[in-house]
Amino acid sequence: MSMEIKKEIYDFFAKFVYDKTGIFYPEKDYYRLDSRITTLMGHFQCETPDELFNLYVTKRNKDMEVVLIDLCTNNETYFFRDNKPFDALTKTIIPQKVAQNGYVNLWSAASSTGQEVLSIVMGLLENNPGFDLSKVKITATDISQRALKKANSFTYSSLDVQRGLPAMLLVKYFDQLPDGQWQFKSEFSKHLRYETLNLLTDNFKPNFYDVICCRNVLIYQNKENKQMIMQKLFDSIRSDGFLLMGSGESLIGTDITLTQSSVDGAMFFVKENQTWKKAA
Ligand SMILES: C[S@@+](CC[C@H](N)C(=O)[O-])C[C@H]1O[C@@H](n2cnc3c(N)ncnc32)[C@H](O)[C@@H]1O
């Protein structure tokens, strides 16, 4: 199997991925496409990169798009990632909003395989005994079909459940399946469903969410796309709503200003009345 990859092939796949996802491979990083191209060759039974390229150019179909997006997205996630934001959300922000408005609309905007959403559900139940989960309307979305399939199965490997999930919560909220995997109990998952949404190309519901978690995804976007997605997120958050980003993420590179607020030691951005606005 020859692995000589011509520049026009790298250019083609880099542009394809950028157009579909916003994930950008500059020429200096083209080597990062090598293993993806090799995997695609195996998947579509092509002997050479040229054969794969011809297939994509001449016979492109939805499956080819889905497989390539799955290969190029990084679905890294784990339970209670960064810890503090989950305490703030489930002890303070969500209970307060439920008390004020009767319900909360929450969106996990790059939910990957679901650990973020399940951490919120478990946190709510643990920190607020008897909490009525139907008061939190959760939207959970991702672009990766592979991630969504796993999230919608609510099933995790023994390695997954060792990452961030206390043993006490594992036995309380999961059933062990005959194959050794662990499934989130249906009594807690029955209101949850994960759906496809592309942050780059899809529209967001305007003025709708009280809390948006958009964590560890905008780091893969360039300045223009980050600005565009942040603007759509801004429009989607209700007044006094909260945006949670990843611990290493900031608004640098966008011209959107918003109020930073520390809640229980975790950093959030708040859309206060008239205070979230574009810089002059
Ligand atoms: C590193 S994971 C983060 C998961 C979780 N939010 C966390 O912080 O643990 C990034 C996720 O963003 C998704 N993603 C990448 N580009 C996207 C896009 N344009 N639209 C929607 N999701 C995207 C990937 O499929 C992946 O599941």
The ligand as a MOL file (V3000), in Angstrom:
LIG
                    3D

  0  0  0     0  0            999 V3000
M  V30 BEGIN CTAB
M  V30 COUNTS 27 29 0 0 0
M  V30 BEGIN ATOM
M  V30 1 C -13.0740 17.7360 22.7070 0
M  V30 2 S -14.8000 17.3710 22.5290 0 CHG=1
M  V30 3 C -15.4830 18.2590 23.9110 0
M  V30 4 C -16.6130 17.5160 24.5670 0
M  V30 5 C -17.1720 18.1770 25.8410 0
M  V30 6 N -17.8180 19.4380 25.5390 0
M  V30 7 C -16.0950 18.3710 26.8720 0
M  V30 8 O -15.6400 19.5200 27.0650 0
M  V30 9 O -15.6770 17.4020 27.5040 0 CHG=-1
M  V30 10 C -15.1990 18.4280 21.1360 0
M  V30 11 C -16.4780 18.0210 20.4260 0
M  V30 12 O -16.8270 19.0380 19.5010 0
M  V30 13 C -17.4070 18.4290 18.3770 0
M  V30 14 N -17.3240 19.3560 17.2180 0
M  V30 15 C -16.2350 19.6990 16.4910 0
M  V30 16 N -16.5700 20.5670 15.5180 0
M  V30 17 C -17.9130 20.7700 15.6390 0
M  V30 18 C -18.8520 21.5550 14.9130 0
M  V30 19 N -18.4920 22.3140 13.8540 0
M  V30 20 N -20.1510 21.5240 15.3010 0
M  V30 21 C -20.5350 20.7600 16.3690 0
M  V30 22 N -19.6890 19.9840 17.0800 0
M  V30 23 C -18.3860 20.0010 16.7240 0
M  V30 24 C -16.6100 17.1530 18.1810 0
M  V30 25 O -17.3050 16.1810 17.4370 0
M  V30 26 C -16.3430 16.7340 19.6280 0
M  V30 27 O -17.2740 15.7700 20.0620 0
M  V30 END ATOM
M  V30 BEGIN BOND
M  V30 1 1 1 2
M  V30 2 1 2 3
M  V30 3 1 2 10
M  V30 4 1 3 4
M  V30 5 1 4 5
M  V30 6 1 5 6
M  V30 7 1 5 7
M  V30 8 2 7 8
M  V30 9 1 7 9
M  V30 10 1 10 11
M  V30 11 1 11 12
M  V30 12 1 11 26
M  V30 13 1 12 13
M  V30 14 1 13 14
M  V30 15 1 13 24
M  V30 16 1 14 15
M  V30 17 1 14 23
M  V30 18 2 15 16
M  V30 19 1 16 17
M  V30 20 1 17 18
M  V30 21 2 17 23
M  V30 22 1 18 19
M  V30 23 2 18 20
M  V30 24 1 20 21
M  V30 25 2 21 22
M  V30 26 1 22 23
M  V30 27 1 24 25
M  V30 28 1 24 26
M  V30 29 1 26 27
M  V30 END BOND
M  V30 END CTAB
M  END
